[in-house]
């Protein structure tokens, strides 16, 4: 959390790149907990200008009267602290809470990073496709700026996320490894931890979204038009796994929207 520059408005403001799966994690939590908010979308690299105003560097960033939360997990912790006990995302039981925290960290640090690397490897050479998703809901000036700067941005993103053929192959291996762990945890139980929907389930589904393309995703299209055949084959494969089916189920049953 960063306590500088709290917003003057009583309504929380979520600063995002709309298509980001980490932003979807925060957005889903706000919707699930029924907390009113305003979403402010920006395109790369303009998002950094806005997050720096509030003490952050990346998205998502949640601006509130009490302070600013600059990481998706910090956002979920804050939202959980102001929500009714009956609807919270973190268990009271200390051992279950530890398990949720452990899984959330695994998904944040490994699954989300891997799905991002893998997807960018296939789509960065499709400028129109990438610009369309980066610029969803952003000001016109940012749309123009993103188009002009795209060749430079593409190279920066490829380097930052290691979206090479080797990086993508390693990322896909990691995705499948984590999907297998999720499948094993789900044996004989409805949710990843305990008997209720938690931050672990939400984080897994949100960060899996780029490689399973759920129809209920509020931003990401579930249409496969324009995607490479090799990419589509892997998406279909992952969607058919028990873990992929579980993530799709969570989107169908638990993805409450405003």
Backbone bond lengths (Angstrom), bond angles and torsions (degrees), N, CA, C in turn:
res aa  C-N    CA-C-N  psi(-1)  N-CA   C-N-CA  omega(-1)  CA-C   N-CA-C  phi
1 X - - - 1.451 - - 1.507 110.17 -
2 X 1.323 116.54 143.40 1.454 121.84 172.59 1.521 107.21 -119.84
3 X 1.329 117.39 126.52 1.459 120.59 -174.06 1.521 112.99 -93.72
4 X 1.337 117.91 6.66 1.447 120.25 178.78 1.527 111.13 -81.86
5 X 1.325 114.90 151.30 1.454 122.24 171.73 1.527 114.58 53.98
6 X 1.342 118.64 50.29 1.453 118.29 176.37 1.520 110.14 -61.79
7 X 1.319 116.87 147.56 1.446 121.12 -178.78 1.519 111.50 -68.29
8 X 1.314 116.90 151.44 1.458 121.00 176.86 1.516 111.68 -79.95
9 X 1.305 116.63 -15.86 1.454 120.71 -179.00 1.525 110.23 -88.41
10 X 1.325 115.88 148.82 1.458 120.20 177.84 1.530 111.52 -80.12
11 X 1.333 117.06 -13.26 1.458 121.03 179.97 1.531 110.08 -89.99
12 X 1.334 118.68 122.97 1.463 120.55 178.95 1.530 111.11 -57.45
13 X 1.320 115.50 146.51 1.466 121.89 179.83 1.520 108.30 -120.28
14 X 1.329 116.49 121.24 1.460 122.38 -178.66 1.525 108.79 -100.63
15 X 1.332 116.93 113.53 1.458 122.55 179.22 1.531 108.05 -90.67
16 X 1.334 116.56 126.10 1.463 120.08 -171.60 1.528 112.81 -141.97
17 X 1.318 114.73 162.96 1.461 123.45 150.59 1.526 102.39 -98.82
18 X 1.302 117.84 114.39 1.467 121.01 -165.00 1.519 113.89 -51.45
19 X 1.338 117.78 -40.95 1.460 120.50 -173.63 1.520 113.05 -81.27
20 X 1.324 118.73 -10.58 1.467 121.56 -178.11 1.522 111.83 -58.43
21 X 1.329 116.15 132.59 1.463 119.31 -179.71 1.533 111.55 -72.96
22 X 1.331 118.42 -26.37 1.466 120.08 173.84 1.532 110.14 -70.68
23 X 1.320 117.11 -34.52 1.467 120.43 174.85 1.528 110.38 -68.34
24 X 1.322 116.60 -36.97 1.462 120.00 176.28 1.521 110.98 -62.74
25 X 1.317 117.04 -35.91 1.469 120.54 176.23 1.520 110.69 -57.99
26 X 1.326 116.98 -48.59 1.465 121.17 179.71 1.526 111.24 -67.86
27 X 1.323 116.80 -41.01 1.473 121.65 179.79 1.526 110.81 -62.19
28 X 1.319 116.03 -43.42 1.472 120.77 -179.94 1.528 109.66 -62.04
29 X 1.330 117.43 -43.35 1.463 120.15 179.91 1.525 111.18 -61.45
30 X 1.322 117.16 -43.12 1.467 120.63 178.01 1.529 110.44 -61.40
31 X 1.321 116.60 -44.06 1.464 120.17 179.54 1.529 111.43 -66.70
32 X 1.330 116.77 -43.94 1.468 121.76 -178.69 1.528 111.22 -61.90
33 X 1.325 115.75 -41.92 1.459 120.62 -178.45 1.529 112.98 -84.89
34 X 1.342 115.19 0.40 1.473 122.31 176.01 1.530 111.80 58.04
35 X 1.314 115.39 43.86 1.464 121.80 178.50 1.522 108.27 -99.76
36 X 1.326 118.70 119.38 1.468 120.68 179.27 1.525 110.41 -61.63
37 X 1.331 116.49 141.75 1.461 120.66 178.87 1.518 109.49 -158.69
38 X 1.313 114.72 164.61 1.453 121.89 173.70 1.519 107.49 -115.24
39 X 1.325 116.99 129.94 1.462 119.73 177.21 1.523 109.85 -97.57
40 X 1.326 115.58 132.56 1.460 122.47 -179.53 1.526 108.05 -118.17
41 X 1.320 116.57 106.53 1.457 121.49 -175.66 1.521 111.77 -90.31
42 X 1.337 115.19 141.58 1.460 120.81 175.50 1.520 109.23 -139.96
43 X 1.334 114.81 153.89 1.460 121.22 177.62 1.523 109.96 -94.05
44 X 1.337 116.60 151.95 1.465 118.34 171.30 1.535 108.83 -64.81
45 X 1.316 119.87 143.46 1.463 128.57 -4.66 1.520 112.86 -92.05
46 X 1.361 116.56 9.07 1.465 120.70 -174.10 1.528 112.39 -64.28
47 X 1.334 117.03 -24.64 1.459 119.76 179.38 1.526 112.01 -56.73
48 X 1.341 116.21 -33.19 1.471 119.55 -177.69 1.524 112.45 -67.81
49 X 1.321 116.84 -31.97 1.461 119.00 177.20 1.522 110.65 -61.64
50 X 1.314 115.68 -37.79 1.465 120.75 -176.01 1.527 111.90 -81.13
51 X 1.322 117.72 -37.34 1.467 118.78 178.52 1.528 111.53 -69.74
52 X 1.337 117.02 -34.63 1.466 119.37 179.42 1.518 111.79 -64.63
53 X 1.317 117.71 -28.64 1.464 120.64 177.00 1.521 111.58 -62.19
54 X 1.331 116.35 -21.40 1.463 121.49 -175.76 1.527 112.26 -119.07
55 X 1.341 116.48 21.52 1.451 120.19 173.08 1.504 115.87 84.25
56 X 1.325 118.32 11.86 1.451 120.57 179.88 1.513 111.79 -118.00
57 X 1.314 116.33 -179.72 1.460 121.60 177.89 1.520 111.77 -124.54
58 X 1.325 116.95 -39.29 1.461 120.63 -175.57 1.533 110.10 -118.71
59 X 1.320 114.58 173.06 1.463 121.43 173.80 1.523 108.58 -103.25
60 X 1.355 116.45 154.21 1.462 128.04 2.32 1.525 112.40 -78.87
61 X 1.322 114.53 156.89 1.459 121.99 173.49 1.518 107.49 -138.02
62 X 1.330 115.97 127.95 1.458 120.89 -179.33 1.523 109.63 -106.68
63 X 1.322 115.63 121.23 1.465 122.57 179.47 1.525 107.96 -99.29
64 X 1.341 116.40 122.98 1.462 121.03 -179.97 1.522 109.67 -132.27
65 X 1.323 116.13 169.61 1.465 120.86 178.08 1.525 111.28 -62.13
66 X 1.324 116.44 -34.98 1.455 120.04 -176.11 1.510 114.89 -86.81
67 X 1.327 118.41 -10.00 1.446 121.48 -178.24 1.510 110.87 153.77
68 X 1.315 115.96 177.90 1.452 121.62 -176.84 1.527 109.71 -116.94
69 X 1.316 116.54 137.56 1.462 122.50 -175.36 1.523 107.92 -114.76
70 X 1.336 115.18 120.25 1.460 120.40 -163.42 1.529 114.11 -109.68
71 X 1.320 117.58 20.34 1.463 121.79 -179.25 1.523 107.01 -151.65
72 X 1.338 116.99 145.09 1.460 119.62 -175.12 1.524 112.55 -60.41
73 X 1.332 116.91 -38.15 1.464 119.36 179.24 1.521 111.30 -70.32
74 X 1.337 117.52 -41.51 1.462 120.18 175.46 1.531 110.80 -59.59
75 X 1.320 115.80 -37.84 1.469 120.02 178.04 1.524 110.04 -62.08
76 X 1.337 117.51 -46.50 1.460 120.19 179.90 1.522 111.59 -63.54
77 X 1.330 117.38 -39.90 1.465 120.30 178.39 1.528 110.61 -61.79
78 X 1.320 116.17 -44.22 1.468 119.95 179.36 1.527 110.99 -63.97
79 X 1.320 116.86 -48.31 1.463 120.15 -178.25 1.526 110.92 -60.94
80 X 1.333 115.96 -39.10 1.458 119.92 179.51 1.525 111.08 -63.37
81 X 1.326 116.31 -35.21 1.466 120.60 -177.32 1.517 113.03 -69.51
82 X 1.322 117.92 -20.19 1.469 121.02 -178.28 1.528 111.85 -108.70
83 X 1.326 116.57 9.95 1.468 120.87 -176.99 1.521 111.33 -104.26
84 X 1.340 117.09 155.91 1.468 120.54 175.69 1.522 111.24 -60.29
85 X 1.303 117.06 144.41 1.454 121.40 -176.75 1.526 112.34 -56.60
86 X 1.334 116.70 -33.68 1.461 120.92 -175.95 1.520 112.98 -67.72
87 X 1.339 117.75 -16.24 1.458 119.57 -174.15 1.519 112.42 -122.19
88 X 1.316 117.91 14.54 1.462 120.39 -173.88 1.528 112.55 -75.14
89 X 1.323 114.43 160.02 1.456 121.68 -176.20 1.524 113.48 -98.57
90 X 1.326 117.75 -7.55 1.463 121.53 -179.55 1.527 109.36 -122.27
91 X 1.335 117.65 129.92 1.472 121.36 -176.85 1.528 112.48 -66.71
92 X 1.326 115.70 153.39 1.463 121.52 173.84 1.526 110.04 -74.29
93 X 1.329 115.43 -38.22 1.463 120.96 -179.37 1.530 109.83 -57.98
94 X 1.343 118.53 122.61 1.471 121.59 -174.66 1.529 113.74 -59.54
95 X 1.329 116.83 -40.33 1.455 119.31 -179.38 1.525 111.38 -68.02
96 X 1.332 116.13 -41.26 1.462 119.27 177.25 1.519 110.96 -67.02
97 X 1.335 117.09 -38.77 1.456 120.32 177.08 1.528 110.48 -60.69
98 X 1.311 116.45 -40.79 1.461 120.65 178.40 1.523 111.08 -61.53
99 X 1.325 116.38 -40.69 1.459 120.83 179.21 1.523 111.13 -66.30
100 X 1.322 116.84 -42.45 1.464 120.44 177.98 1.523 110.62 -61.36
101 X 1.330 116.31 -46.53 1.462 120.61 179.65 1.529 111.10 -60.21
102 X 1.314 116.53 -41.23 1.461 121.54 -178.59 1.530 110.95 -64.99
103 X 1.322 116.53 -44.54 1.463 120.41 179.75 1.524 111.17 -68.56
104 X 1.321 116.13 -41.62 1.462 119.19 179.24 1.530 110.44 -59.98
105 X 1.310 116.32 -41.83 1.458 120.47 179.11 1.533 110.82 -64.91
106 X 1.331 116.95 -41.37 1.466 120.94 177.41 1.520 110.70 -59.69
107 X 1.320 116.41 -46.66 1.458 120.14 -178.89 1.524 111.43 -67.11
108 X 1.322 116.73 -40.65 1.472 120.43 179.32 1.524 111.44 -63.02
109 X 1.315 116.15 -48.68 1.471 120.52 -171.14 1.521 113.90 -83.22
110 X 1.325 117.08 -25.12 1.459 118.58 -175.08 1.526 113.55 -119.13
111 X 1.333 117.63 -50.43 1.455 119.22 -177.03 1.533 111.48 -67.85
112 X 1.329 117.20 -51.02 1.459 120.03 -178.48 1.510 112.63 -61.67
113 X 1.316 116.61 -39.70 1.466 121.52 178.10 1.525 110.42 -64.71
114 X 1.327 116.35 -40.77 1.467 120.92 -176.96 1.524 112.16 -72.19
115 X 1.329 117.81 -42.54 1.467 119.17 179.17 1.527 110.46 -64.44
116 X 1.318 117.03 -37.30 1.472 120.88 179.18 1.529 110.86 -64.85
117 X 1.321 116.72 -47.88 1.468 121.02 179.87 1.520 110.54 -59.80
118 X 1.322 116.37 -46.90 1.461 120.95 -175.19 1.527 111.36 -64.03
119 X 1.328 117.17 -45.28 1.462 120.33 -178.60 1.529 111.07 -66.31
120 X 1.316 117.30 -44.36 1.458 119.50 -178.51 1.531 111.98 -62.73
121 X 1.306 117.41 -32.72 1.463 119.50 177.91 1.527 110.93 -56.00
122 X 1.332 116.68 -38.27 1.456 120.84 -176.82 1.530 113.87 -86.63
123 X 1.316 118.29 -27.89 1.471 118.60 -171.02 1.527 115.02 -105.02
124 X 1.327 118.54 -14.89 1.472 119.09 -175.31 1.525 113.16 -63.13
125 X 1.310 117.68 -23.88 1.462 120.06 177.62 1.532 112.07 -88.93
126 X 1.320 116.13 12.90 1.467 122.49 174.00 1.530 108.56 -119.52
127 X 1.346 116.03 77.47 1.469 121.52 -171.33 1.525 114.15 -53.13
128 X 1.317 118.13 -44.47 1.460 120.17 -177.04 1.520 110.79 -63.01
129 X 1.320 116.90 -42.46 1.459 121.58 179.93 1.521 110.71 -61.41
130 X 1.333 117.03 -47.66 1.459 121.17 -177.83 1.532 111.04 -67.73
131 X 1.331 116.92 -44.80 1.460 119.51 -179.86 1.526 111.63 -61.62
132 X 1.319 116.94 -36.87 1.469 120.03 179.37 1.528 111.57 -61.12
133 X 1.337 117.23 -42.75 1.464 119.28 -177.72 1.522 111.69 -79.79
134 X 1.318 117.60 -32.91 1.455 119.95 177.02 1.525 111.72 -67.03
135 X 1.320 116.49 -30.69 1.468 120.75 -171.22 1.526 113.82 -101.95
136 X 1.312 117.89 13.96 1.465 120.38 -179.90 1.532 110.34 -64.48
137 X 1.327 116.31 119.37 1.453 121.67 174.60 1.519 115.36 73.97
138 X 1.332 118.07 15.12 1.463 119.86 -177.40 1.523 110.16 -97.00
139 X 1.341 117.85 161.00 1.471 120.22 177.30 1.525 111.76 -59.61
140 X 1.328 115.57 152.92 1.464 121.58 -177.46 1.527 111.64 -57.36
141 X 1.312 116.94 -40.84 1.463 120.26 -179.24 1.523 111.13 -59.19
142 X 1.326 116.94 -38.23 1.465 120.36 179.28 1.529 110.96 -69.62
143 X 1.320 116.82 -35.15 1.461 119.64 176.83 1.524 110.82 -60.67
144 X 1.322 115.34 -45.04 1.465 120.30 -179.94 1.524 110.00 -66.04
145 X 1.323 116.67 -45.85 1.460 120.79 -179.30 1.508 112.60 -62.70
146 X 1.316 116.72 -39.74 1.470 121.17 179.62 1.525 110.27 -64.74
147 X 1.330 117.10 -40.27 1.467 120.76 179.31 1.521 110.91 -64.20
148 X 1.337 117.19 -42.46 1.456 121.37 -178.97 1.530 110.79 -66.55
149 X 1.331 115.31 -42.19 1.466 120.37 -174.52 1.524 112.90 -87.39
150 X 1.333 118.24 0.39 1.464 119.72 -171.03 1.527 114.23 -56.98
151 X 1.334 120.79 -44.43 1.477 118.46 179.76 1.522 112.77 -55.97
152 X 1.329 116.37 -41.38 1.463 120.11 177.81 1.524 110.80 -69.24
153 X 1.328 116.92 -44.03 1.465 121.38 -179.85 1.521 110.93 -61.36
154 X 1.322 116.59 -40.59 1.470 120.43 179.76 1.521 110.81 -58.89
155 X 1.318 116.85 -45.83 1.458 120.33 179.80 1.528 111.60 -65.88
156 X 1.331 116.16 -38.32 1.458 120.41 179.21 1.527 110.85 -65.04
157 X 1.325 116.23 -43.28 1.465 120.84 -179.15 1.526 110.44 -66.93
158 X 1.314 116.07 -43.74 1.468 119.36 -179.84 1.532 110.78 -59.64
159 X 1.327 116.18 -41.46 1.455 120.41 -179.93 1.528 111.49 -71.99
160 X 1.336 116.79 -44.70 1.466 120.84 -176.65 1.519 112.04 -63.69
161 X 1.329 117.15 -37.35 1.463 120.94 -175.16 1.524 112.59 -104.33
162 X 1.345 117.21 7.31 1.455 122.64 177.72 1.526 111.32 54.07
163 X 1.335 115.50 43.22 1.461 120.66 -177.03 1.524 111.18 -84.80
164 X 1.337 115.37 62.85 1.457 124.14 174.17 1.526 108.20 -104.92
165 X 1.303 117.15 174.57 1.469 119.35 178.72 1.528 110.78 -61.40
166 X 1.337 116.08 -39.07 1.462 119.54 178.80 1.532 110.99 -68.94
167 X 1.323 115.50 -43.61 1.463 119.61 178.65 1.507 112.06 -62.74
168 X 1.326 116.75 -40.90 1.463 120.86 179.29 1.524 111.43 -65.10
169 X 1.335 116.64 -39.72 1.467 120.53 179.00 1.525 110.65 -63.80
170 X 1.340 116.41 -43.99 1.474 119.42 177.32 1.525 110.65 -63.92
171 X 1.305 116.06 -39.69 1.464 120.03 -178.98 1.522 111.39 -64.62
172 X 1.320 116.97 -42.47 1.459 119.71 179.13 1.524 110.44 -63.96
173 X 1.315 117.04 -38.85 1.461 120.55 176.69 1.525 110.62 -61.11
174 X 1.331 116.98 -41.81 1.461 121.18 179.16 1.529 110.84 -66.82
175 X 1.327 117.14 -40.77 1.468 120.66 178.13 1.525 110.07 -58.74
176 X 1.318 116.29 -47.09 1.466 120.19 -178.91 1.528 111.08 -65.40
177 X 1.324 116.39 -35.57 1.467 120.56 177.87 1.528 110.56 -64.05
178 X 1.314 117.08 -43.38 1.468 120.71 -179.77 1.523 110.37 -71.02
179 X 1.316 118.19 -38.51 1.465 120.73 176.08 1.535 109.92 -59.32
180 X 1.330 117.15 -39.54 1.464 120.70 178.62 1.524 111.11 -64.79
181 X 1.335 117.22 -38.88 1.466 121.01 177.55 1.523 110.69 -64.40
182 X 1.320 116.04 -41.39 1.471 120.29 178.69 1.520 110.05 -64.00
183 X 1.330 116.66 -44.44 1.464 120.42 178.00 1.523 111.08 -56.69
184 X 1.313 117.04 -43.27 1.463 121.03 -178.72 1.523 110.69 -65.76
185 X 1.333 117.35 -40.47 1.468 120.59 -179.87 1.528 111.39 -66.60
186 X 1.300 116.92 -29.50 1.468 120.70 -175.96 1.518 113.20 -82.48
187 X 1.304 117.78 -5.92 1.463 120.18 -179.14 1.531 110.07 -60.53
188 X 1.316 116.05 115.51 1.464 121.04 177.00 1.514 115.21 78.68
189 X 1.326 118.74 8.33 1.457 118.91 177.97 1.525 110.67 -141.54
190 X 1.332 114.26 158.89 1.462 120.92 -173.05 1.515 112.36 -83.57
191 X 1.336 116.76 -35.27 1.465 121.51 -177.19 1.523 109.80 -124.90
192 X 1.321 116.21 168.87 1.465 120.35 -177.16 1.522 112.78 -67.33
193 X 1.338 116.13 -35.65 1.469 120.73 -179.98 1.525 108.71 -136.89
194 X 1.323 116.85 124.77 1.455 120.04 176.87 1.512 112.40 68.69
195 X 1.327 115.14 -155.38 1.461 120.15 -175.24 1.522 112.79 -115.96
196 X 1.341 117.17 26.01 1.459 119.88 177.83 1.529 110.75 -145.80
197 X 1.296 115.27 161.57 1.456 123.91 178.39 1.522 109.55 -67.62
198 X 1.339 116.64 127.02 1.457 120.67 -176.72 1.528 110.36 -129.53
199 X 1.340 114.85 179.41 1.457 120.68 176.54 1.521 111.92 -59.34
200 X 1.322 117.90 -26.74 1.464 120.54 178.30 1.523 110.60 -65.22
201 X 1.322 116.63 -46.58 1.463 121.19 179.16 1.525 110.75 -64.26
202 X 1.319 115.87 -47.43 1.463 121.28 -178.75 1.524 110.69 -59.41
203 X 1.335 116.66 -46.17 1.459 120.61 -177.65 1.516 111.14 -65.64
204 X 1.328 117.12 -41.84 1.460 119.88 178.42 1.524 110.98 -59.84
205 X 1.322 116.93 -48.34 1.467 119.95 -177.46 1.521 111.47 -65.68
206 X 1.337 117.01 -45.75 1.466 120.36 -177.26 1.522 111.65 -63.36
207 X 1.327 117.39 -42.22 1.467 120.26 -176.68 1.528 112.23 -81.99
208 X 1.331 116.64 -12.17 1.469 120.98 172.73 1.523 111.76 -86.20
209 X 1.317 116.70 -17.45 1.466 121.14 -171.99 1.528 114.28 -51.30
210 X 1.340 120.19 -40.59 1.471 118.37 -179.56 1.520 114.74 -60.44
211 X 1.342 117.51 -23.55 1.469 119.28 -176.95 1.525 112.88 -110.05
212 X 1.339 117.76 3.37 1.470 119.32 174.76 1.527 111.82 -125.36
213 X 1.319 118.07 -16.29 1.461 124.38 174.03 1.537 113.41 49.91
214 X 1.348 118.00 65.11 1.465 119.96 179.53 1.526 112.25 -67.64
215 X 1.301 116.18 140.29 1.473 121.09 -179.06 1.519 111.92 -64.15
216 X 1.330 117.22 -25.95 1.457 120.88 -176.20 1.528 113.79 -86.82
217 X 1.316 117.40 0.16 1.467 120.13 178.98 1.524 108.80 -62.57
218 X 1.338 118.50 129.62 1.466 120.32 -174.62 1.525 114.45 -71.67
219 X 1.316 118.27 -15.74 1.461 121.60 -176.82 1.527 112.52 -122.05
220 X 1.299 116.67 -51.40 1.467 122.16 -173.41 1.524 111.42 -74.47
221 X 1.311 116.30 129.03 1.460 120.32 -179.18 1.526 110.60 -73.06
222 X 1.328 115.12 141.25 1.465 119.50 176.18 1.525 111.06 -91.06
223 X 1.340 116.25 -0.39 1.457 119.81 177.00 1.531 109.83 -76.52
224 X 1.310 116.14 142.99 1.458 121.14 -176.00 1.525 112.83 -100.44
225 X 1.322 116.09 3.66 1.453 119.96 -177.34 1.532 111.26 -59.34
226 X 1.330 115.99 132.33 1.456 120.50 176.45 1.514 114.69 89.19
227 X 1.338 117.74 -5.38 1.462 120.20 179.57 1.531 110.29 -91.78
228 X 1.331 117.23 146.18 1.470 120.37 -179.72 1.529 111.75 -61.43
229 X 1.328 115.80 146.80 1.457 120.45 -177.70 1.521 112.05 -59.75
230 X 1.329 116.87 -39.83 1.467 120.22 179.60 1.523 110.79 -61.20
231 X 1.299 116.20 -40.16 1.467 121.28 178.15 1.534 110.73 -66.04
232 X 1.324 116.04 -43.74 1.465 120.34 -179.97 1.525 111.35 -61.87
233 X 1.306 117.23 -39.46 1.463 120.65 -179.76 1.527 111.02 -61.54
234 X 1.333 116.36 -41.35 1.465 119.99 179.88 1.528 110.20 -68.97
235 X 1.326 117.31 -41.17 1.466 120.11 178.19 1.519 110.43 -59.08
236 X 1.327 116.45 -45.44 1.474 119.63 179.00 1.525 110.86 -62.98
237 X 1.325 116.37 -38.77 1.467 120.36 178.03 1.523 110.80 -62.14
238 X 1.336 117.21 -47.26 1.463 121.14 -178.41 1.522 111.67 -67.87
239 X 1.307 117.01 -35.35 1.475 120.61 178.02 1.528 111.75 -64.14
240 X 1.321 116.07 -27.87 1.469 119.93 -176.25 1.520 113.53 -87.17
241 X 1.323 117.99 -7.83 1.466 120.83 178.64 1.523 109.87 -76.39
242 X 1.338 118.67 158.70 1.471 120.14 176.53 1.525 112.89 -56.31
243 X 1.335 117.61 -39.62 1.459 120.33 179.53 1.525 111.15 -68.57
244 X 1.335 116.18 -40.91 1.455 119.82 177.65 1.520 111.81 -64.07
245 X 1.322 115.99 -41.76 1.464 120.13 177.43 1.526 110.78 -63.84
246 X 1.334 116.08 -34.83 1.463 120.29 179.07 1.531 110.40 -66.01
247 X 1.324 116.72 -44.66 1.465 120.11 178.64 1.528 110.84 -62.48
248 X 1.322 117.16 -41.95 1.467 120.44 177.50 1.522 110.76 -63.55
249 X 1.332 116.09 -39.54 1.470 120.80 176.89 1.521 111.10 -61.07
250 X 1.330 117.10 -43.13 1.467 120.31 179.30 1.516 111.03 -61.87
251 X 1.313 117.38 -39.72 1.462 119.68 177.16 1.526 111.44 -64.75
252 X 1.317 116.80 -39.60 1.467 119.35 179.51 1.519 112.09 -67.71
253 X 1.330 116.71 -42.06 1.457 120.68 -169.92 1.526 114.55 -98.27
254 X 1.330 118.19 -26.68 1.468 119.94 -170.00 1.534 114.08 -120.29
255 X 1.326 116.83 -5.26 1.466 117.63 -176.54 1.519 110.18 -86.24
256 X 1.325 114.65 82.94 1.456 120.94 178.29 1.527 108.83 -77.79
257 X 1.322 116.46 135.13 1.450 121.38 178.53 1.520 109.89 -121.48
258 X 1.315 114.15 163.69 1.461 118.71 -178.60 1.518 110.46 -70.32
